[in-house]
Amino acid sequence: MAGYFELVDAPDGGYRVRMMDGAGSLMAISVTFPTKRAAVAGVAMAREIAGTGLIRDKSNEGAGTVLRERVRPVNSAKEEAARQKKAPAARRAAVS
């Protein structure tokens, strides 16, 4: 199952958006939005950023470098097993 967004009341008033993975685990929580409409607009912006945004490493070791411009989504265990099965055959074909 794909992840999803939850709109929740913020403790200081307004609303926050929680991004959940497919298993229901919390992945991220947003800033506080003053209205539900603003929170929904925030979800739209998060979707756009997630689909097109760069990853900038701001850690102590990263020095602001871009890690990768395009990131492949994480495969499910089933998809990863199928990919691993195909990989040896593809390598053999490339060597031939």
C-alpha positions in Angstrom: 0.0 0.0 0.0 1.2 3.5 -0.8 1.8 6.0 1.9 -0.7 8.8 2.7 -1.1 12.1 4.4 -3.1 12.8 7.6 -4.5 16.2 8.5 -4.4 16.6 12.3 -5.0 19.4 14.8 -1.8 21.2 15.9 -1.3 21.6 19.6 -0.9 25.3 19.3 -3.9 25.8 17.0 -4.2 25.3 13.3 -3.4 22.1 11.5 -0.4 19.9 10.7 0.1 17.3 8.0 1.6 13.9 8.9 3.2 11.9 6.1 2.8 8.2 6.8 4.3 5.2 5.0 2.2 2.3 3.8 2.5 0.5 7.1 1.2 3.5 9.0 4.5 4.7 10.5 5.2 8.4 10.7 7.7 9.6 8.1 7.4 13.4 8.6 5.3 16.1 10.1 4.7 19.5 8.7 4.8 23.0 10.2 1.6 24.4 11.5 -0.8 25.7 8.9 -3.5 28.3 10.0 -6.3 26.6 8.0 -7.3 23.3 6.5 -7.1 24.8 3.0 -3.5 25.9 3.7 -2.6 22.4 4.9 -4.0 20.8 1.8 -2.0 23.3 -0.3 1.0 22.3 1.8 0.4 18.6 0.8 0.3 19.7 -2.9 3.6 21.4 -2.5 5.2 18.4 -0.7 4.1 16.2 -3.5 5.7 18.5 -6.1 9.0 18.7 -4.1 9.1 15.0 -3.5 8.7 14.3 -7.2 11.2 16.8 -8.5 13.3 18.2 -5.6 17.0 17.7 -5.2 18.5 16.1 -2.1 21.0 18.5 -0.5 23.3 17.0 2.2 23.4 19.6 5.0 25.1 17.3 7.5 28.5 18.1 8.9 30.2 15.8 6.4 28.0 16.9 3.4 29.0 20.5 2.9 25.7 21.2 1.0 26.5 18.8 -1.8 23.7 17.4 -4.0 23.6 13.6 -3.3 21.7 12.6 -6.4 19.5 14.5 -8.8 17.1 11.6 -9.3 16.2 9.1 -6.7 14.6 5.8 -7.5 11.7 4.9 -5.2 12.4 2.2 -2.6 11.1 -1.1 -3.9 8.9 -3.4 -1.8 10.5 -6.7 -0.8 8.6 -8.5 -3.5 9.8 -6.0 -6.2 13.4 -6.2 -4.9 13.4 -10.0 -5.1 12.1 -9.9 -8.7 14.8 -7.3 -9.6 17.5 -9.4 -8.0 16.3 -12.5 -10.0 16.6 -10.5 -13.3 19.9 -8.9 -12.5 22.2 -11.9 -13.0 20.5 -12.7 -16.4 20.9 -9.1 -17.5 24.6 -9.2 -16.6 25.2 -12.5 -18.4 23.5 -11.0 -21.6 25.7 -7.9 -21.4 28.9 -9.9 -21.1 28.0 -12.2 -24.1 
